[in-house]
Amino acid sequence: MIKIKGFIRNWLLKLFGILLVGLAIAGIFIPLLPTTPFLLLAAACFMKSSKRLYNWLVSHKWFGSYIRNYRMHKAIPKRTKTATLIFLWGTIGYTSFAVINTWSVRLILLIVAIGVTVHILRIKTLNKEIISMSSRNKEDKI
């Protein structure tokens, strides 16, 4: 019975992790979906269910850097912040003025965009200083 529960748990974690990777991919193109948190959650699911999927995600050409930078430095690169904010405001601006005719919905979109912008700007920006401090801390621990 315990093996069956473990099998089902692993299967569900893998399935949920794959769903989260899909949402992260959608988040690249839809600014209101956050890419990094979905990738971090997917990595956590894979860490507990599949070493192979975890290693694939962490070493992935595009996704691996999101996870490694956030886990190691609690920061994201300036380029990622800039692209996120450009896509966010471009999508919100287009939707608000070309698609939506209701002022209340426009106001809600504006509030969401401001909230996401504040959140993105509050995350540390990954730079050479943060990377060098991190590598010095690792050397001190050795």
C-alpha positions in Angstrom: 0.0 0.0 0.0 2.8 2.4 0.8 4.5 1.8 -2.5 1.2 2.6 -4.3 0.9 5.9 -2.4 4.5 6.8 -3.3 3.9 5.9 -6.9 0.8 8.0 -7.1 2.5 10.9 -5.3 5.4 10.8 -7.7 3.2 10.6 -10.7 1.1 13.6 -9.5 4.2 15.7 -8.7 5.6 15.0 -12.2 2.3 15.9 -13.8 2.0 19.1 -11.7 5.6 19.9 -12.5 5.0 19.5 -16.3 1.8 21.7 -16.0 3.9 24.4 -14.2 6.6 24.3 -16.9 3.8 24.8 -19.4 2.5 27.8 -17.4 6.0 29.2 -17.3 6.3 28.9 -21.0 3.0 30.7 -21.4 4.3 33.3 -18.9 7.1 34.2 -21.3 4.5 35.5 -23.7 1.7 36.5 -21.3 3.0 39.2 -18.9 0.5 38.5 -16.2 1.8 35.0 -15.8 5.1 35.0 -13.8 7.7 32.7 -15.4 10.2 32.3 -12.5 7.8 31.3 -9.8 6.3 28.6 -12.0 9.7 27.3 -12.8 10.7 27.3 -9.2 7.6 25.3 -8.2 8.2 22.9 -11.1 11.8 22.4 -9.9 10.5 21.6 -6.4 8.0 19.1 -7.8 10.7 17.4 -9.9 13.2 17.4 -7.1 10.8 15.3 -5.0 9.6 13.1 -7.9 12.1 12.7 -10.7 15.8 13.4 -10.6 15.9 13.1 -14.4 13.3 15.9 -14.9 14.8 18.0 -12.2 18.3 17.8 -13.9 16.7 18.5 -17.3 15.0 21.7 -16.0 17.9 23.0 -14.1 20.3 22.5 -17.0 17.9 23.6 -19.6 19.2 26.2 -22.1 16.5 28.7 -21.4 14.9 27.8 -18.1 17.9 26.7 -16.1 19.3 30.2 -15.7 16.0 31.5 -14.2 16.1 28.8 -11.5 19.9 29.0 -10.8 19.9 32.8 -10.6 17.0 32.9 -8.3 18.1 30.1 -6.0 21.7 31.2 -5.8 21.3 35.0 -5.7 17.6 35.7 -5.1 17.9 38.1 -8.0 17.0 38.3 -11.7 19.0 39.9 -14.5 18.3 43.4 -15.6 17.5 42.2 -19.2 14.8 39.9 -17.8 13.3 42.7 -15.7 13.3 45.1 -18.7 11.8 42.5 -21.1 9.1 41.6 -18.5 8.1 45.2 -17.9 8.1 46.0 -21.7 5.9 43.0 -22.4 3.7 43.7 -19.4 3.0 47.3 -20.2 2.8 46.6 -24.0 0.1 43.9 -23.4 -1.8 45.9 -20.8 -1.7 49.0 -22.9 -2.8 47.3 -26.1 -5.6 45.4 -24.2 -6.8 48.5 -22.4 -7.0 50.7 -25.5 -7.6 48.4 -28.4 -9.7 45.6 -26.9 -11.4 46.8 -23.7 -14.1 49.5 -23.8 -15.0 49.5 -20.1 -13.3 51.9 -17.8 -13.6 49.7 -14.8 -11.8 46.9 -16.5 -9.1 49.3 -17.7 -8.7 50.5 -14.1 -8.3 46.9 -12.9 -5.7 46.1 -15.5 -3.8 49.3 -14.6 -3.8 48.3 -10.9 -2.6 44.8 -11.8 0.1 46.2 -14.0 1.3 48.5 -11.2 1.3 45.7 -8.7 3.3 43.4 -11.0 5.7 46.3 -11.8 6.3 47.0 -8.1 6.9 43.3 -7.5 9.4 43.0 -10.3 11.3 46.1 -9.3 11.5 44.9 -5.7 13.4 41.8 -6.7 17.1 42.4 -6.6 18.8 42.9 -10.0 21.5 40.4 -10.7 24.8 42.1 -11.4 28.5 41.3 -11.2 28.7 42.5 -7.6 26.0 40.1 -6.4 27.7 37.2 -8.3 31.1 38.0 -6.9 29.7 38.3 -3.3 28.0 35.0 -3.7 31.2 33.3 -4.9 33.2 34.9 -2.0 30.6 33.5 0.4 31.0 30.0 -1.1 34.8 30.3 -0.8 34.5 31.4 2.9 32.3 28.3 3.6 34.9 25.9 2.2 
